[in-house]
Amino acid sequence: MEEIRDCKGRLACKGNAATGFVEAIYKGQKTRTTLPVGETFTIEREGVVTKVIRISTTAFKIESYACAA
């Protein structure tokens, strides 16, 4: 599984583009899902929004930005 990092370089989650499996672990809490091609998984943590989009069976597209305070 590849590491997916947010715009601040922090680990947001891990994912496998071939299977669509995405897992986010934060402070002992695990969230897991399987994304079909074209679907999005959104993680909001500590003022940063990270969107993981499965664009094909070989790649994810990552969009990450800090929220305005």
DRENTORLUM-835696 format. One record per atom (N, C-alpha, C): residue in three letters; chain; x, y, z. Coordinates in steps of 0.1 Angstrom, whole numbers, plus 2048, in hexadecimal, padded with zeros to 3 digits. Atoms other than C-alpha are relative to their C-alpha. Example, Ala and Ser with C-alpha at 12.3 -4.5 7.8 and 13.67 -1.06 7.14 Angstrom:
2
ATOM   r c   u   v   w
ATOM ALA A 809 7F4 800
ATOM ALA A 87B 7D3 84E
ATOM ALA A 809 80C 800
ATOM SER A 7F7 7F5 800
ATOM SER A 889 7F5 847
ATOM SER A 7F8 80B 808
END
This chain:
69
ATOM   r c   u   v   w
ATOM MET A 808 7F4 800
ATOM MET A 800 800 800
ATOM MET A 809 80C 800
ATOM GLU A 7F9 7F3 801
ATOM GLU A 80C 823 7F8
ATOM GLU A 7FB 80A 80B
ATOM GLU A 804 7F6 7F7
ATOM GLU A 80D 83F 811
ATOM GLU A 7FB 80C 7F9
ATOM ILE A 806 7F5 805
ATOM ILE A 7F7 85C 80A
ATOM ILE A 801 80B 80A
ATOM ARG A 7FD 7F5 7F7
ATOM ARG A 802 87D 819
ATOM ARG A 7F7 80D 7FD
ATOM ASP A 808 7F4 802
ATOM ASP A 7EF 89E 81E
ATOM ASP A 809 80B 7FC
ATOM CYS A 7F8 7F4 805
ATOM CYS A 7FB 8C1 813
ATOM CYS A 80B 804 80A
ATOM LYS A 7F6 7FD 7F7
ATOM LYS A 80F 8C4 833
ATOM LYS A 80A 7F5 802
ATOM GLY A 7F6 80B 800
ATOM GLY A 822 8A3 82D
ATOM GLY A 7FD 7F6 80A
ATOM ARG A 803 80A 7F6
ATOM ARG A 810 890 848
ATOM ARG A 7F9 7F4 7F9
ATOM LEU A 806 80C 805
ATOM LEU A 804 86C 842
ATOM LEU A 7F1 801 802
ATOM ALA A 80F 7FF 7FF
ATOM ALA A 7DE 86E 83A
ATOM ALA A 7FA 7F2 801
ATOM CYS A 805 80D 801
ATOM CYS A 7D9 84A 831
ATOM CYS A 809 7F7 7F8
ATOM LYS A 7F8 809 809
ATOM LYS A 7E6 82C 81E
ATOM LYS A 7F5 7FA 7F6
ATOM GLY A 80A 806 80A
ATOM GLY A 7D6 81E 7FE
ATOM GLY A 807 7F7 7F6
ATOM ASN A 7FC 809 80B
ATOM ASN A 7D9 804 7E3
ATOM ASN A 7F7 803 7F4
ATOM ALA A 808 7FC 80C
ATOM ALA A 7CE 811 7C1
ATOM ALA A 7FB 7F4 7F8
ATOM ALA A 805 80C 807
ATOM ALA A 7CB 7EE 7B2
ATOM ALA A 7F3 7FA 805
ATOM THR A 80C 805 7FA
ATOM THR A 7B1 7E3 7CB
ATOM THR A 7F6 80B 804
ATOM GLY A 809 7F5 7FB
ATOM GLY A 7A3 805 7D5
ATOM GLY A 7FF 801 80F
ATOM PHE A 801 800 7F1
ATOM PHE A 7A9 7FD 7FA
ATOM PHE A 807 80D 805
ATOM VAL A 7FA 7F5 7FA
ATOM VAL A 7B0 81C 80F
ATOM VAL A 7FD 7FF 80F
ATOM GLU A 801 801 7F1
ATOM GLU A 7B7 81D 835
ATOM GLU A 806 80C 806
ATOM ALA A 7FB 7F5 7F8
ATOM ALA A 7BB 83A 84C
ATOM ALA A 800 7FC 80E
ATOM ILE A 7FE 803 7F2
ATOM ILE A 7C8 835 86F
ATOM ILE A 804 80D 807
ATOM TYR A 7FD 7F4 7F8
ATOM TYR A 7C8 852 888
ATOM TYR A 7FC 7FE 80E
ATOM LYS A 802 802 7F1
ATOM LYS A 7CC 850 8AE
ATOM LYS A 7F8 7F3 803
ATOM GLY A 806 80D 7FD
ATOM GLY A 7C2 82B 8AE
ATOM GLY A 7F3 7FD 7F9
ATOM GLN A 80C 802 808
ATOM GLN A 7A3 830 898
ATOM GLN A 803 7FC 7F2
ATOM LYS A 7FE 804 80E
ATOM LYS A 7A2 81D 877
ATOM LYS A 7F4 802 7F8
ATOM THR A 80B 7FF 80A
ATOM THR A 78D 826 859
ATOM THR A 805 7F9 7F3
ATOM ARG A 7FC 807 80C
ATOM ARG A 78E 80F 83B
ATOM ARG A 7F4 800 7F6
ATOM THR A 80A 800 80B
ATOM THR A 77C 810 81A
ATOM THR A 806 7FA 7F3
ATOM THR A 7FC 804 80D
ATOM THR A 77E 802 7F7
ATOM THR A 7FA 80A 7F6
ATOM LEU A 805 7F6 809
ATOM LEU A 77B 81D 7DC
ATOM LEU A 7FF 7FA 7F2
ATOM PRO A 800 803 80E
ATOM PRO A 76E 815 7B9
ATOM PRO A 807 80B 7F8
ATOM VAL A 7FA 7F6 808
ATOM VAL A 77F 828 79D
ATOM VAL A 7F7 80C 7FE
ATOM GLY A 808 7F4 801
ATOM GLY A 773 84C 79D
ATOM GLY A 7FA 805 80D
ATOM GLU A 805 7FC 7F3
ATOM GLU A 769 84D 7C1
ATOM GLU A 80A 807 809
ATOM THR A 7F7 7F7 7F7
ATOM THR A 777 864 7DD
ATOM THR A 7FE 7FC 80E
ATOM PHE A 800 801 7F2
ATOM PHE A 781 85F 801
ATOM PHE A 806 80C 806
ATOM THR A 7FC 7F3 7FA
ATOM THR A 784 87F 816
ATOM THR A 804 7FE 80E
ATOM ILE A 7FB 801 7F3
ATOM ILE A 799 882 835
ATOM ILE A 801 80F 805
ATOM GLU A 7FF 7F3 7FA
ATOM GLU A 795 8A2 84B
ATOM GLU A 807 7FE 80D
ATOM ARG A 7F9 801 7F4
ATOM ARG A 7AF 8A5 866
ATOM ARG A 809 80C 803
ATOM GLU A 7F8 7F5 7FB
ATOM GLU A 7BE 8C2 87A
ATOM GLU A 802 80B 7F6
ATOM GLY A 800 7F4 809
ATOM GLY A 7B4 8DD 861
ATOM GLY A 804 7FD 7F2
ATOM VAL A 7FC 803 80D
ATOM VAL A 7BD 8CA 842
ATOM VAL A 7F6 7F6 7FA
ATOM VAL A 809 809 807
ATOM VAL A 7A6 8B9 828
ATOM VAL A 808 7F9 7F5
ATOM THR A 7F9 808 80A
ATOM THR A 7B5 89D 813
ATOM THR A 7F5 7F7 7F9
ATOM LYS A 809 808 808
ATOM LYS A 7A1 88D 7F7
ATOM LYS A 808 7F6 7F8
ATOM VAL A 7FA 80B 807
ATOM VAL A 7AC 86B 7E9
ATOM VAL A 7F6 7FC 7F5
ATOM ILE A 809 803 80B
ATOM ILE A 79D 865 7C7
ATOM ILE A 807 7F4 7F8
ATOM ARG A 7FB 80B 808
ATOM ARG A 7A2 843 7B6
ATOM ARG A 7FE 802 7F1
ATOM ILE A 802 7FC 80E
ATOM ILE A 7A8 84D 792
ATOM ILE A 801 7F4 7F6
ATOM SER A 7FF 80C 809
ATOM SER A 7B1 82A 784
ATOM SER A 804 7F5 809
ATOM THR A 7FC 80B 7F8
ATOM THR A 7BC 808 790
ATOM THR A 80F 801 803
ATOM THR A 7F2 7FF 7FE
ATOM THR A 7E0 815 790
ATOM THR A 804 80D 808
ATOM ALA A 7FC 7F4 7FA
ATOM ALA A 7DE 837 7A1
ATOM ALA A 7F4 807 808
ATOM PHE A 809 7F7 7F9
ATOM PHE A 7CD 84F 7BA
ATOM PHE A 804 80E 7FD
ATOM LYS A 7FD 7F2 801
ATOM LYS A 7CA 874 7B6
ATOM LYS A 7FD 806 80E
ATOM ILE A 801 7FA 7F3
ATOM ILE A 7D0 888 7D6
ATOM ILE A 7FE 80F 7FF
ATOM GLU A 803 7F2 7FF
ATOM GLU A 7C1 8AA 7DD
ATOM GLU A 800 803 80F
ATOM SER A 7FF 7FD 7F2
ATOM SER A 7CB 8BA 7FE
ATOM SER A 802 80F 802
ATOM TYR A 7FF 7F1 7FE
ATOM TYR A 7C7 8DD 80C
ATOM TYR A 7FC 803 80F
ATOM ALA A 802 7FB 7F2
ATOM ALA A 7C7 8EF 82E
ATOM ALA A 7F3 808 800
ATOM CYS A 80C 7F8 7FF
ATOM CYS A 7A5 8FD 839
ATOM CYS A 803 80E 806
ATOM ALA A 7FF 7F3 7FA
ATOM ALA A 7A2 922 840
ATOM ALA A 7FB 801 80E
ATOM ALA A 804 800 7F2
ATOM ALA A 7A1 92A 865
ATOM ALA A 7F5 80A 802
END
